[in-house]
């Protein structure tokens, strides 16, 4: 699975002008299930993200997790994280999981974050969404479970 994690002061996602998910201080997580991904990878990714020390402590160092600071998360599916831009000018997305598999893994990932103790809201899988955020820092991280498999 691929995730783009952003530390935010606030974030929201709208579908047809209506807010379907939002968070205050915490994380906006854009997530993409790749072909061959499993629920176990989503659980591992959720545990890692929940414990990432990317929030500042009293000394101003990134030493606290979203759990430590009582934050929440907004999880938004984004198959375009699977983009292959190696050739031509039109990205290819064939490495993304099939939509039915991608949706199941996306929802399982959100549940795995909840199992870590986070309050989690989501976007709407497959919808045309408008995502708004205030990136705090800015802090933006990329995680890919395929890199973990390769060592």
Secondary structure, DSSP 4 states (H G I P E B T S, - for coil): -EEEEEEEEEEEEEETTEEEEEESSEEEEEEEPBTT--HHHHHHHHHHHHH---EE-TTSSEEE-TTTTT-EEEEEE-GGGG-B-SSSSS-B-TTBPPHHHHHHHHHHHHHHHHHTT-EEEE--TTS-EEEEEEEEEEEEEEEEHHHHHT-
